[in-house]
């Protein structure tokens, strides 16, 4: 279930009882409100919507059981004013974040999850925590003890998952296109002019595609691309195809594959039904070597200090999306790199420029502005965090004991 559907449920009229503690009902709207709050505060929560609801329902049942038990214990005193101060600080921070997302804020209020309702939910959470701490103290459970051996054992058993710091590279590149020779360019131009001439004399686009197109996937069906939407094809094609009037053949459109002629036969919303004829550029080994030599020359100028990498990228890079930023791509996890960038990145360290290499996009120089290999945090770096985690687990076990004890005193029913 999506967040928006959950929001609709909170604001809807079809509320129902999903749990009972003693004579007190727990409504589905309470559960949904807590689910929304949990997802807003921790958007990367794992698990399905249903599993999260069950967790939330169990927590609400535990909350009501502890409140019931506390009501029978005159020794428990709660400073509601102190809890309210903490809740108000939390709400201020929460709504300060929502200022950047006015639509989300409006949706919350429309669903009935107003600031007052959120405050009530958070007050209950704060009251719950304060009560169980007093109950723990009354039982002599001030702070769970975690032995050094427990910490060490947990680290050794789990370090391959909890202590891994992924490697990353902050990188920039210079991209060079590999172009065909002048003779090859002239050959393509002659073929394009021949096809355009036949079209101007009434030739059928689909028949011409079957005869001339070098796209083996679409040639047999008259160059049909079917219904396509923005993003289905290359960006350089999108910029032409979605502005082409229905029934008109485009001018030659260059792409990484070669040159295209496009015909848009129909348009529906953000989709077009299109055909194309592809004229591939045949790149020779010499064409590639000339670009590799150029890239190597520019690399030598960078290494000698004649040019900074940023200046070279602005001057020479043909990747228009990064050239104005000095070729800067961003910070990328090493594990996310694909061939050939992953193998090239493995050969350079921070501050180094790679030798020229070839990808399906052309020739590149890669610069590692900063690079950190994957590493495993040491026991000394992890022990405080592990101790706190194990202590929290023990506190959760204490809470489970309190709740189990309360369940023997009060009626509990779940209706999920």
GIWO-V837617 format. One record per residue. N is the residue number from 0. RES is the residue in three letters. SS is DSSP state (alpha for helix, beta for strand, coil for the rest). PHI is phi in radians with two decimals (none if undefined). PSI is psi in radians with two decimals (NA if undefined). Layout:
# GIWO-V837617
n->N res->RES ss->SS phi->PHI psi->PSI
n->N res->RES ss->SS phi->PHI psi->PSI
This chain:
# GIWO-V837617
n->0 res->UNK ss->coil phi->none psi->2.37
n->1 res->UNK ss->coil phi->-1.36 psi->2.87
n->2 res->UNK ss->alpha phi->-1.08 psi->-0.68
n->3 res->UNK ss->alpha phi->-1.12 psi->-0.65
n->4 res->UNK ss->alpha phi->-1.18 psi->-0.68
n->5 res->UNK ss->alpha phi->-1.08 psi->-0.69
n->6 res->UNK ss->alpha phi->-1.07 psi->-0.71
n->7 res->UNK ss->alpha phi->-1.11 psi->-0.64
n->8 res->UNK ss->alpha phi->-1.15 psi->-0.69
n->9 res->UNK ss->alpha phi->-1.08 psi->-0.70
n->10 res->UNK ss->alpha phi->-1.52 psi->-0.15
n->11 res->UNK ss->coil phi->-1.33 psi->3.00
n->12 res->UNK ss->coil phi->-1.59 psi->-0.23
n->13 res->UNK ss->coil phi->-1.47 psi->1.07
n->14 res->UNK ss->coil phi->-1.42 psi->2.62
n->15 res->UNK ss->coil phi->-2.60 psi->2.82
n->16 res->UNK ss->beta phi->-1.44 psi->2.16
n->17 res->UNK ss->beta phi->-1.96 psi->-0.11
n->18 res->UNK ss->beta phi->-2.87 psi->2.74
n->19 res->UNK ss->beta phi->-2.41 psi->2.31
n->20 res->UNK ss->beta phi->-2.15 psi->2.00
n->21 res->UNK ss->coil phi->1.03 psi->-2.01
n->22 res->UNK ss->coil phi->-1.91 psi->0.18
n->23 res->UNK ss->beta phi->-1.73 psi->2.12
n->24 res->UNK ss->beta phi->-1.41 psi->2.69
n->25 res->UNK ss->beta phi->-2.01 psi->2.12
n->26 res->UNK ss->beta phi->-1.59 psi->2.68
n->27 res->UNK ss->alpha phi->-1.05 psi->-0.57
n->28 res->UNK ss->alpha phi->-1.12 psi->-0.59
n->29 res->UNK ss->alpha phi->-1.13 psi->-0.77
n->30 res->UNK ss->alpha phi->-1.10 psi->-0.82
n->31 res->UNK ss->alpha phi->-1.10 psi->-0.66
n->32 res->UNK ss->alpha phi->-1.09 psi->-0.75
n->33 res->UNK ss->alpha phi->-1.20 psi->-0.60
n->34 res->UNK ss->alpha phi->-1.10 psi->-0.81
n->35 res->UNK ss->alpha phi->-1.06 psi->-0.80
n->36 res->UNK ss->alpha phi->-1.05 psi->-0.76
n->37 res->UNK ss->alpha phi->-1.09 psi->-0.74
n->38 res->UNK ss->alpha phi->-1.25 psi->-0.57
n->39 res->UNK ss->alpha phi->-1.21 psi->-0.68
n->40 res->UNK ss->alpha phi->-1.41 psi->-0.46
n->41 res->UNK ss->coil phi->-2.43 psi->1.37
n->42 res->UNK ss->coil phi->-1.12 psi->-0.28
n->43 res->UNK ss->coil phi->-1.69 psi->0.30
n->44 res->UNK ss->coil phi->-0.95 psi->2.36
n->45 res->UNK ss->coil phi->-1.52 psi->2.79
n->46 res->UNK ss->coil phi->1.81 psi->2.88
n->47 res->UNK ss->coil phi->-1.42 psi->2.93
n->48 res->UNK ss->alpha phi->-1.04 psi->-0.74
n->49 res->UNK ss->alpha phi->-1.13 psi->-0.73
n->50 res->UNK ss->alpha phi->-1.15 psi->-0.63
n->51 res->UNK ss->alpha phi->-1.17 psi->-0.68
n->52 res->UNK ss->alpha phi->-1.06 psi->-0.74
n->53 res->UNK ss->alpha phi->-1.10 psi->-0.71
n->54 res->UNK ss->alpha phi->-1.08 psi->-0.81
n->55 res->UNK ss->alpha phi->-1.10 psi->-0.76
n->56 res->UNK ss->alpha phi->-1.06 psi->-0.78
n->57 res->UNK ss->alpha phi->-1.05 psi->-0.68
n->58 res->UNK ss->alpha phi->-1.20 psi->-0.67
n->59 res->UNK ss->alpha phi->-1.17 psi->-0.66
n->60 res->UNK ss->alpha phi->-1.11 psi->-0.78
n->61 res->UNK ss->alpha phi->-1.04 psi->-0.72
n->62 res->UNK ss->alpha phi->-1.05 psi->-0.87
n->63 res->UNK ss->alpha phi->-1.17 psi->-0.62
n->64 res->UNK ss->alpha phi->-1.11 psi->-0.76
n->65 res->UNK ss->alpha phi->-1.17 psi->-0.67
n->66 res->UNK ss->alpha phi->-1.08 psi->-0.74
n->67 res->UNK ss->alpha phi->-1.08 psi->-0.80
n->68 res->UNK ss->alpha phi->-1.15 psi->-0.70
n->69 res->UNK ss->alpha phi->-1.15 psi->-0.57
n->70 res->UNK ss->alpha phi->-1.13 psi->-0.39
n->71 res->UNK ss->coil phi->-1.61 psi->-0.06
n->72 res->UNK ss->coil phi->-1.97 psi->1.83
n->73 res->UNK ss->coil phi->-1.21 psi->-0.26
n->74 res->UNK ss->coil phi->-1.34 psi->-0.28
n->75 res->UNK ss->coil phi->-1.52 psi->2.12
n->76 res->UNK ss->coil phi->-2.23 psi->2.27
n->77 res->UNK ss->coil phi->-1.97 psi->2.29
n->78 res->UNK ss->coil phi->-1.53 psi->1.56
n->79 res->UNK ss->alpha phi->-1.10 psi->-0.56
n->80 res->UNK ss->alpha phi->-1.14 psi->-0.71
n->81 res->UNK ss->alpha phi->-1.16 psi->-0.70
n->82 res->UNK ss->alpha phi->-1.10 psi->-0.73
n->83 res->UNK ss->alpha phi->-1.09 psi->-0.64
n->84 res->UNK ss->alpha phi->-1.11 psi->-0.76
n->85 res->UNK ss->alpha phi->-1.13 psi->-0.70
n->86 res->UNK ss->alpha phi->-1.13 psi->-0.74
n->87 res->UNK ss->alpha phi->-1.13 psi->-0.65
n->88 res->UNK ss->alpha phi->-1.12 psi->-0.72
n->89 res->UNK ss->alpha phi->-1.13 psi->-0.71
n->90 res->UNK ss->alpha phi->-1.14 psi->-0.69
n->91 res->UNK ss->alpha phi->-1.05 psi->-0.79
n->92 res->UNK ss->alpha phi->-1.13 psi->-0.71
n->93 res->UNK ss->alpha phi->-1.12 psi->-0.83
n->94 res->UNK ss->alpha phi->-1.30 psi->-0.41
n->95 res->UNK ss->alpha phi->-1.14 psi->-0.65
n->96 res->UNK ss->alpha phi->-1.18 psi->-0.68
n->97 res->UNK ss->alpha phi->-1.20 psi->-0.30
n->98 res->UNK ss->coil phi->-1.03 psi->-0.48
n->99 res->UNK ss->coil phi->-1.46 psi->-0.14
n->100 res->UNK ss->coil phi->-2.31 psi->1.22
n->101 res->UNK ss->alpha phi->-1.05 psi->-0.54
n->102 res->UNK ss->alpha phi->-1.16 psi->-0.72
n->103 res->UNK ss->alpha phi->-1.11 psi->-0.72
n->104 res->UNK ss->alpha phi->-1.07 psi->-0.76
n->105 res->UNK ss->alpha phi->-1.13 psi->-0.69
n->106 res->UNK ss->alpha phi->-1.11 psi->-0.70
n->107 res->UNK ss->alpha phi->-1.08 psi->-0.81
n->108 res->UNK ss->alpha phi->-1.19 psi->-0.67
n->109 res->UNK ss->alpha phi->-1.12 psi->-0.57
n->110 res->UNK ss->coil phi->-1.40 psi->-0.05
n->111 res->UNK ss->coil phi->1.64 psi->0.02
n->112 res->UNK ss->coil phi->-1.58 psi->1.20
n->113 res->UNK ss->coil phi->-1.33 psi->3.02
n->114 res->UNK ss->alpha phi->-1.07 psi->-0.71
n->115 res->UNK ss->alpha phi->-1.10 psi->-0.70
n->116 res->UNK ss->alpha phi->-1.21 psi->-0.70
n->117 res->UNK ss->alpha phi->-1.05 psi->-0.72
n->118 res->UNK ss->alpha phi->-1.08 psi->-0.69
n->119 res->UNK ss->alpha phi->-1.13 psi->-0.76
n->120 res->UNK ss->alpha phi->-1.05 psi->-0.79
n->121 res->UNK ss->alpha phi->-1.24 psi->-0.59
n->122 res->UNK ss->alpha phi->-1.10 psi->-0.72
n->123 res->UNK ss->alpha phi->-1.09 psi->-0.70
n->124 res->UNK ss->alpha phi->-1.10 psi->-0.79
n->125 res->UNK ss->alpha phi->-1.13 psi->-0.72
n->126 res->UNK ss->alpha phi->-1.11 psi->-0.72
n->127 res->UNK ss->alpha phi->-1.04 psi->-0.84
n->128 res->UNK ss->alpha phi->-1.11 psi->-0.72
n->129 res->UNK ss->alpha phi->-1.12 psi->-0.70
n->130 res->UNK ss->alpha phi->-1.16 psi->-0.82
n->131 res->UNK ss->alpha phi->-1.17 psi->-0.54
n->132 res->UNK ss->alpha phi->-1.14 psi->-0.69
n->133 res->UNK ss->alpha phi->-1.17 psi->-0.66
n->134 res->UNK ss->alpha phi->-1.13 psi->-0.72
n->135 res->UNK ss->alpha phi->-1.06 psi->-0.79
n->136 res->UNK ss->alpha phi->-1.08 psi->-0.72
n->137 res->UNK ss->alpha phi->-1.09 psi->-0.47
n->138 res->UNK ss->coil phi->-1.61 psi->0.09
n->139 res->UNK ss->coil phi->1.39 psi->0.27
n->140 res->UNK ss->coil phi->-1.75 psi->1.38
n->141 res->UNK ss->coil phi->-1.37 psi->-0.96
n->142 res->UNK ss->coil phi->-2.50 psi->2.17
n->143 res->UNK ss->coil phi->-1.03 psi->2.39
n->144 res->UNK ss->coil phi->-1.60 psi->2.23
n->145 res->UNK ss->coil phi->-2.08 psi->2.06
n->146 res->UNK ss->coil phi->-1.32 psi->2.70
n->147 res->UNK ss->alpha phi->-0.98 psi->-0.61
n->148 res->UNK ss->alpha phi->-1.16 psi->-0.65
n->149 res->UNK ss->alpha phi->-1.11 psi->-0.73
n->150 res->UNK ss->alpha phi->-1.12 psi->-0.82
n->151 res->UNK ss->alpha phi->-1.08 psi->-0.78
n->152 res->UNK ss->alpha phi->-1.08 psi->-0.76
n->153 res->UNK ss->alpha phi->-1.10 psi->-0.73
n->154 res->UNK ss->alpha phi->-1.08 psi->-0.86
n->155 res->UNK ss->alpha phi->-1.10 psi->-0.63
n->156 res->UNK ss->alpha phi->-1.35 psi->-0.43
n->157 res->UNK ss->alpha phi->-2.15 psi->0.07
n->158 res->UNK ss->alpha phi->-1.07 psi->-0.51
n->159 res->UNK ss->alpha phi->-1.21 psi->-0.23
n->160 res->UNK ss->alpha phi->-1.98 psi->-0.78
n->161 res->UNK ss->alpha phi->-1.48 psi->-0.39
n->162 res->UNK ss->coil phi->-1.83 psi->0.12
n->163 res->UNK ss->beta phi->-1.41 psi->2.17
n->164 res->UNK ss->beta phi->-1.82 psi->1.93
n->165 res->UNK ss->coil phi->-1.06 psi->2.54
n->166 res->UNK ss->coil phi->-1.33 psi->2.72
n->167 res->UNK ss->beta phi->-2.59 psi->2.88
n->168 res->UNK ss->beta phi->-2.44 psi->2.25
n->169 res->UNK ss->beta phi->-1.60 psi->1.97
n->170 res->UNK ss->beta phi->-2.30 psi->2.76
n->171 res->UNK ss->beta phi->-2.34 psi->2.82
n->172 res->UNK ss->beta phi->-2.55 psi->2.84
n->173 res->UNK ss->beta phi->-2.09 psi->2.19
n->174 res->UNK ss->beta phi->-1.93 psi->2.35
n->175 res->UNK ss->beta phi->-2.13 psi->2.22
n->176 res->UNK ss->coil phi->-1.34 psi->2.55
n->177 res->UNK ss->coil phi->-1.73 psi->1.99
n->178 res->UNK ss->coil phi->-1.83 psi->2.67
n->179 res->UNK ss->coil phi->-1.28 psi->2.90
n->180 res->UNK ss->coil phi->-1.17 psi->2.92
n->181 res->UNK ss->alpha phi->-1.06 psi->-0.65
n->182 res->UNK ss->alpha phi->-1.14 psi->-0.72
n->183 res->UNK ss->alpha phi->-1.18 psi->-0.69
n->184 res->UNK ss->alpha phi->-1.07 psi->-0.72
n->185 res->UNK ss->alpha phi->-1.14 psi->-0.66
n->186 res->UNK ss->alpha phi->-1.07 psi->-0.79
n->187 res->UNK ss->alpha phi->-1.10 psi->-0.74
n->188 res->UNK ss->alpha phi->-1.08 psi->-0.68
n->189 res->UNK ss->alpha phi->-1.12 psi->-0.74
n->190 res->UNK ss->alpha phi->-1.13 psi->-0.73
n->191 res->UNK ss->alpha phi->-1.10 psi->-0.79
n->192 res->UNK ss->alpha phi->-1.12 psi->-0.61
n->193 res->UNK ss->alpha phi->-1.11 psi->-0.79
n->194 res->UNK ss->alpha phi->-1.16 psi->-0.77
n->195 res->UNK ss->alpha phi->-1.08 psi->-0.62
n->196 res->UNK ss->alpha phi->-1.15 psi->-0.73
n->197 res->UNK ss->alpha phi->-1.13 psi->-0.71
n->198 res->UNK ss->alpha phi->-1.09 psi->-0.72
n->199 res->UNK ss->alpha phi->-1.14 psi->-0.38
n->200 res->UNK ss->coil phi->-1.72 psi->0.27
n->201 res->UNK ss->coil phi->1.72 psi->0.20
n->202 res->UNK ss->coil phi->-1.16 psi->2.52
n->203 res->UNK ss->coil phi->-1.39 psi->2.26
n->204 res->UNK ss->alpha phi->-1.05 psi->-0.76
n->205 res->UNK ss->alpha phi->-1.17 psi->-0.63
n->206 res->UNK ss->alpha phi->-1.21 psi->-0.69
n->207 res->UNK ss->alpha phi->-1.13 psi->-0.65
n->208 res->UNK ss->alpha phi->-1.09 psi->-0.71
n->209 res->UNK ss->alpha phi->-1.12 psi->-0.52
n->210 res->UNK ss->alpha phi->-1.58 psi->-0.63
n->211 res->UNK ss->alpha phi->-1.96 psi->-0.45
n->212 res->UNK ss->coil phi->-1.15 psi->2.47
n->213 res->UNK ss->coil phi->-1.80 psi->0.27
n->214 res->UNK ss->coil phi->-1.61 psi->1.77
n->215 res->UNK ss->coil phi->-1.14 psi->-0.36
n->216 res->UNK ss->coil phi->-1.34 psi->-0.56
n->217 res->UNK ss->coil phi->-2.00 psi->-0.19
n->218 res->UNK ss->alpha phi->-1.03 psi->-0.75
n->219 res->UNK ss->alpha phi->-1.19 psi->-0.30
n->220 res->UNK ss->alpha phi->-1.94 psi->0.60
n->221 res->UNK ss->coil phi->1.20 psi->0.50
n->222 res->UNK ss->coil phi->1.33 psi->0.21
n->223 res->UNK ss->beta phi->-1.17 psi->2.23
n->224 res->UNK ss->beta phi->-1.68 psi->-0.13
n->225 res->UNK ss->beta phi->1.27 psi->-2.80
n->226 res->UNK ss->beta phi->-1.42 psi->2.17
n->227 res->UNK ss->beta phi->-2.22 psi->2.64
n->228 res->UNK ss->beta phi->-2.13 psi->2.95
n->229 res->UNK ss->coil phi->-0.96 psi->2.34
n->230 res->UNK ss->coil phi->1.70 psi->-0.30
n->231 res->UNK ss->coil phi->-1.23 psi->-0.57
n->232 res->UNK ss->coil phi->-1.97 psi->-3.09
n->233 res->UNK ss->coil phi->-1.16 psi->2.59
n->234 res->UNK ss->alpha phi->-0.98 psi->-0.68
n->235 res->UNK ss->alpha phi->-1.17 psi->-0.41
n->236 res->UNK ss->alpha phi->-1.44 psi->-0.74
n->237 res->UNK ss->alpha phi->-0.92 psi->-0.73
n->238 res->UNK ss->alpha phi->-1.12 psi->-0.33
n->239 res->UNK ss->alpha phi->-1.78 psi->-0.84
n->240 res->UNK ss->alpha phi->-1.04 psi->-0.69
n->241 res->UNK ss->coil phi->-1.51 psi->0.07
n->242 res->UNK ss->coil phi->-2.06 psi->0.07
n->243 res->UNK ss->coil phi->-1.45 psi->2.21
n->244 res->UNK ss->coil phi->-1.10 psi->2.58
n->245 res->UNK ss->coil phi->-1.06 psi->2.31
n->246 res->UNK ss->coil phi->1.57 psi->-0.12
n->247 res->UNK ss->coil phi->-1.77 psi->2.42
n->248 res->UNK ss->beta phi->-1.52 psi->2.35
n->249 res->UNK ss->coil phi->-1.28 psi->2.86
n->250 res->UNK ss->coil phi->-1.23 psi->2.89
n->251 res->UNK ss->coil phi->-1.00 psi->2.28
n->252 res->UNK ss->beta phi->-1.97 psi->2.01
n->253 res->UNK ss->beta phi->-1.34 psi->2.51
n->254 res->UNK ss->coil phi->-2.57 psi->-3.09
n->255 res->UNK ss->coil phi->-1.16 psi->-0.34
n->256 res->UNK ss->coil phi->-1.53 psi->-0.44
n->257 res->UNK ss->beta phi->2.63 psi->-2.29
n->258 res->UNK ss->beta phi->-2.18 psi->2.52
n->259 res->UNK ss->beta phi->-2.18 psi->2.60
n->260 res->UNK ss->beta phi->-1.98 psi->2.29
n->261 res->UNK ss->beta phi->-2.02 psi->2.58
n->262 res->UNK ss->beta phi->-2.31 psi->2.11
n->263 res->UNK ss->beta phi->-1.63 psi->2.06
n->264 res->UNK ss->beta phi->-1.64 psi->-0.43
n->265 res->UNK ss->beta phi->-2.77 psi->2.76
n->266 res->UNK ss->beta phi->-2.39 psi->2.36
n->267 res->UNK ss->beta phi->-2.52 psi->1.88
n->268 res->UNK ss->coil phi->1.07 psi->-2.15
n->269 res->UNK ss->coil phi->-1.70 psi->0.31
n->270 res->UNK ss->beta phi->-2.09 psi->2.66
n->271 res->UNK ss->beta phi->-2.28 psi->2.61
n->272 res->UNK ss->beta phi->-1.75 psi->2.07
n->273 res->UNK ss->beta phi->-2.33 psi->2.73
n->274 res->UNK ss->beta phi->-2.16 psi->2.78
n->275 res->UNK ss->beta phi->-2.59 psi->2.80
n->276 res->UNK ss->beta phi->-2.12 psi->2.16
n->277 res->UNK ss->beta phi->-1.82 psi->2.29
n->278 res->UNK ss->beta phi->-1.99 psi->1.83
n->279 res->UNK ss->beta phi->-1.29 psi->2.53
n->280 res->UNK ss->coil phi->-1.56 psi->2.17
n->281 res->UNK ss->coil phi->-1.63 psi->1.90
n->282 res->UNK ss->coil phi->-1.59 psi->2.24
n->283 res->UNK ss->coil phi->-1.64 psi->2.92
n->284 res->UNK ss->alpha phi->-1.06 psi->-0.65
n->285 res->UNK ss->alpha phi->-1.13 psi->-0.68
n->286 res->UNK ss->alpha phi->-1.01 psi->-0.75
n->287 res->UNK ss->alpha phi->-1.19 psi->-0.75
n->288 res->UNK ss->alpha phi->-1.09 psi->-0.65
n->289 res->UNK ss->alpha phi->-1.10 psi->-0.70
n->290 res->UNK ss->alpha phi->-1.26 psi->-0.68
n->291 res->UNK ss->alpha phi->-1.07 psi->-0.70
n->292 res->UNK ss->alpha phi->-1.13 psi->-0.72
n->293 res->UNK ss->alpha phi->-1.09 psi->-0.80
n->294 res->UNK ss->alpha phi->-1.09 psi->-0.70
n->295 res->UNK ss->alpha phi->-1.15 psi->-0.66
n->296 res->UNK ss->alpha phi->-1.10 psi->-0.77
n->297 res->UNK ss->alpha phi->-1.17 psi->-0.66
n->298 res->UNK ss->alpha phi->-1.04 psi->-0.75
n->299 res->UNK ss->alpha phi->-1.10 psi->-0.65
n->300 res->UNK ss->alpha phi->-1.15 psi->-0.63
n->301 res->UNK ss->alpha phi->-1.19 psi->-0.79
n->302 res->UNK ss->alpha phi->-1.16 psi->-0.54
n->303 res->UNK ss->alpha phi->-1.42 psi->-0.18
n->304 res->UNK ss->coil phi->1.61 psi->0.03
n->305 res->UNK ss->coil phi->-1.17 psi->-0.57
n->306 res->UNK ss->coil phi->-2.35 psi->2.51
n->307 res->UNK ss->coil phi->-1.44 psi->2.77
n->308 res->UNK ss->alpha phi->-1.04 psi->-0.69
n->309 res->UNK ss->alpha phi->-1.08 psi->-0.77
n->310 res->UNK ss->alpha phi->-1.12 psi->-0.73
n->311 res->UNK ss->alpha phi->-1.11 psi->-0.71
n->312 res->UNK ss->alpha phi->-1.12 psi->-0.75
n->313 res->UNK ss->alpha phi->-1.12 psi->-0.58
n->314 res->UNK ss->alpha phi->-1.47 psi->-0.72
n->315 res->UNK ss->alpha phi->-1.94 psi->-0.43
n->316 res->UNK ss->coil phi->-1.17 psi->2.39
n->317 res->UNK ss->coil phi->-1.76 psi->0.17
n->318 res->UNK ss->coil phi->-1.56 psi->1.70
n->319 res->UNK ss->coil phi->-1.17 psi->-0.33
n->320 res->UNK ss->coil phi->-1.35 psi->-0.33
n->321 res->UNK ss->coil phi->-2.17 psi->-0.27
n->322 res->UNK ss->alpha phi->-1.06 psi->-0.68
n->323 res->UNK ss->alpha phi->-1.18 psi->-0.36
n->324 res->UNK ss->alpha phi->-1.69 psi->0.41
n->325 res->UNK ss->coil phi->1.21 psi->0.44
n->326 res->UNK ss->coil phi->1.45 psi->0.07
n->327 res->UNK ss->beta phi->-1.16 psi->2.18
n->328 res->UNK ss->beta phi->-1.65 psi->-0.76
n->329 res->UNK ss->beta phi->2.41 psi->-3.02
n->330 res->UNK ss->beta phi->-1.68 psi->2.10
n->331 res->UNK ss->beta phi->-2.18 psi->2.30
n->332 res->UNK ss->beta phi->-1.04 psi->2.38
n->333 res->UNK ss->alpha phi->-1.00 psi->-0.63
n->334 res->UNK ss->alpha phi->-1.19 psi->-0.31
n->335 res->UNK ss->alpha phi->-1.56 psi->-0.18
n->336 res->UNK ss->coil phi->-1.23 psi->2.51
n->337 res->UNK ss->coil phi->-1.98 psi->2.91
n->338 res->UNK ss->coil phi->-1.07 psi->2.48
n->339 res->UNK ss->coil phi->-1.60 psi->0.05
n->340 res->UNK ss->alpha phi->-1.11 psi->-0.60
n->341 res->UNK ss->alpha phi->-1.14 psi->-0.76
n->342 res->UNK ss->alpha phi->-1.23 psi->-0.58
n->343 res->UNK ss->alpha phi->-1.23 psi->-0.76
n->344 res->UNK ss->alpha phi->-1.03 psi->-0.55
n->345 res->UNK ss->coil phi->-1.18 psi->-0.31
n->346 res->UNK ss->coil phi->-1.67 psi->-0.12
n->347 res->UNK ss->coil phi->-2.16 psi->2.67
n->348 res->UNK ss->coil phi->-1.96 psi->3.12
n->349 res->UNK ss->coil phi->-0.94 psi->2.32
n->350 res->UNK ss->coil phi->1.50 psi->-0.02
n->351 res->UNK ss->coil phi->-1.77 psi->2.69
n->352 res->UNK ss->beta phi->-1.97 psi->2.30
n->353 res->UNK ss->coil phi->-1.23 psi->2.87
n->354 res->UNK ss->coil phi->-1.26 psi->2.78
n->355 res->UNK ss->coil phi->-1.05 psi->2.45
n->356 res->UNK ss->beta phi->-2.47 psi->2.82
n->357 res->UNK ss->beta phi->-1.88 psi->2.38
n->358 res->UNK ss->beta phi->-2.23 psi->-3.14
n->359 res->UNK ss->coil phi->-1.16 psi->-0.25
n->360 res->UNK ss->coil phi->-1.54 psi->-0.33
n->361 res->UNK ss->beta phi->2.51 psi->-2.50
n->362 res->UNK ss->beta phi->-1.93 psi->2.51
n->363 res->UNK ss->beta phi->-2.34 psi->2.67
n->364 res->UNK ss->beta phi->-2.00 psi->2.33
n->365 res->UNK ss->beta phi->-2.00 psi->2.29
n->366 res->UNK ss->beta phi->-2.02 psi->2.21
n->367 res->UNK ss->beta phi->-1.65 psi->1.71
n->368 res->UNK ss->beta phi->-1.13 psi->-0.69
n->369 res->UNK ss->beta phi->-2.70 psi->2.47
n->370 res->UNK ss->beta phi->-2.54 psi->2.34
n->371 res->UNK ss->beta phi->-2.31 psi->2.15
n->372 res->UNK ss->coil phi->-1.31 psi->2.74
n->373 res->UNK ss->coil phi->-1.03 psi->2.44
n->374 res->UNK ss->beta phi->-2.51 psi->2.86
n->375 res->UNK ss->beta phi->-1.83 psi->2.14
n->376 res->UNK ss->coil phi->-1.08 psi->2.47
n->377 res->UNK ss->coil phi->-1.28 psi->2.90
n->378 res->UNK ss->alpha phi->-1.03 psi->-0.75
n->379 res->UNK ss->alpha phi->-1.05 psi->-0.63
n->380 res->UNK ss->alpha phi->-1.28 psi->-0.44
n->381 res->UNK ss->alpha phi->-1.81 psi->-0.29
n->382 res->UNK ss->alpha phi->-1.11 psi->-0.64
n->383 res->UNK ss->alpha phi->-1.15 psi->-0.77
n->384 res->UNK ss->alpha phi->-1.11 psi->-0.71
n->385 res->UNK ss->alpha phi->-1.16 psi->-0.75
n->386 res->UNK ss->alpha phi->-1.04 psi->-0.76
n->387 res->UNK ss->alpha phi->-1.11 psi->-0.69
n->388 res->UNK ss->alpha phi->-1.13 psi->-0.80
n->389 res->UNK ss->alpha phi->-1.17 psi->-0.61
n->390 res->UNK ss->alpha phi->-1.12 psi->-0.69
n->391 res->UNK ss->alpha phi->-1.13 psi->-0.66
n->392 res->UNK ss->alpha phi->-1.09 psi->-0.70
n->393 res->UNK ss->alpha phi->-1.19 psi->-0.65
n->394 res->UNK ss->alpha phi->-1.11 psi->-0.64
n->395 res->UNK ss->alpha phi->-1.14 psi->-0.64
n->396 res->UNK ss->alpha phi->-1.14 psi->-0.71
n->397 res->UNK ss->alpha phi->-1.02 psi->-0.76
n->398 res->UNK ss->alpha phi->-1.10 psi->-0.74
n->399 res->UNK ss->alpha phi->-1.03 psi->-0.65
n->400 res->UNK ss->alpha phi->-1.14 psi->-0.73
n->401 res->UNK ss->alpha phi->-1.08 psi->-0.77
n->402 res->UNK ss->alpha phi->-1.16 psi->-0.74
n->403 res->UNK ss->alpha phi->-1.07 psi->-0.67
n->404 res->UNK ss->alpha phi->-1.13 psi->-0.72
n->405 res->UNK ss->alpha phi->-1.19 psi->-0.57
n->406 res->UNK ss->alpha phi->-1.15 psi->-0.40
n->407 res->UNK ss->coil phi->-1.33 psi->-0.32
n->408 res->UNK ss->coil phi->-1.72 psi->-0.45
n->409 res->UNK ss->coil phi->-2.25 psi->2.60
n->410 res->UNK ss->coil phi->-1.24 psi->2.36
n->411 res->UNK ss->beta phi->-2.33 psi->2.35
n->412 res->UNK ss->beta phi->-2.47 psi->2.36
n->413 res->UNK ss->beta phi->-1.94 psi->2.37
n->414 res->UNK ss->coil phi->-2.07 psi->0.35
n->415 res->UNK ss->coil phi->-1.39 psi->NA
